[in-house]
Amino acid sequence: MSNISKDDVKNIAKLSRLKLSDEEVTKYQAELEAILHYVEKLQSADTSGLEPTYQVTGLVNVLRADEEIDYGTSKKELLKNAPSQENGHFKVKRMVG
């Protein structure tokens, strides 16, 4: 079984920029040891003869080809009603600060 020291927990907390109390360090030490123990159990499981599971839902990416659609309106007609335009494009107020 993997042993996690309190110093290990404090180092992980420091790397994660977390401030932990002594009680929290003790609590997370036990929790991390339990997690690592479970991972060790999983690593010892016999998976020989099993196919890898890449996708379990059967869903497939649905892609379509890009098609240009002509709506019968020109760029010039669309821009003539724009309150503000610049270089053949709609001009809008800046949205990001």
N, C-alpha and C positions, 0 to 999 in steps of 0.2 A: 504494500500500500504506500502511496506517495504521502510523504509528510510535508506539510506546509508550515513553516515557522511564522511566528508573529512578525519577524523582520521581513519575510517574503510578502506578507499581506501589506505591511507598511510601505514596502517598495512599490508594489502594484498600485496602491492608493496614491503614492507620490507621482508615479508615471501617469496616472489617470487624473491627476490634480484634484484629488479628493482629500478632505480632512476627516479623519476617523477618530472617534474616541477609543479609549482602551477597551470598552465593552464591545464596540463595533468590530474592532480588530479581532477579538476573541470569537465573536459570532461568525465573522467572515472566514476566519481560519478554519472553523469546523465545516462551514458550507463548502469552501473550496476543496477541502480534503474529501468530502462526500462526493463532489462532482468528479474529482480525479479518480476516485475509487470506482465510480460508475463507468467512466471512460475506459479504465483498465478492464472491467468486465466485458465491455463491448468489443475491445480489441482481442479478447480471447475467444470470442464467438467464432464458430466454424462457418465460414462463408464459401467454402469450396463448392463448386458446382452451381453457384447462384449467378444468375445474369445480373449485370448492373441495372439499377432502376434509374433511368434518366428522367422519365416523365410518367406520372401515375394517373393523370386525369384523362389522357387520350386526346387532349386538345392539340390542335396544330395551328401554327401561325397562319393567319388568313391575310394574304397580301394580294393586292390587285395592281395592275399596271397603271401608272399615271397616265391620265388622258386629259388632253386639253379640251375644254368645253367652250363652245362659242355661244354666248348668250345674246348675240346680236347687238351688243353695245360696244362702242369704241372707247378707248382710254380717254380720248378728248371729250366725249359726251359725259363720261363719269366725272371728270375733273371740273367741268364747267359749273357744277353746282357746289363745289367744295368751298367752304368759307376761306380756306387758305391753302395755297399750293406752292411747291418749290421744285424746280427741275423736273416737272412732269410727275410729281408725287404729292399725295396728301401731306400737308404740314400740320402737325399736332404739337401740343404743348409737351414739354419734357415730362416723362412719367417717373423717372428714377432720379433720386436726389444725389 
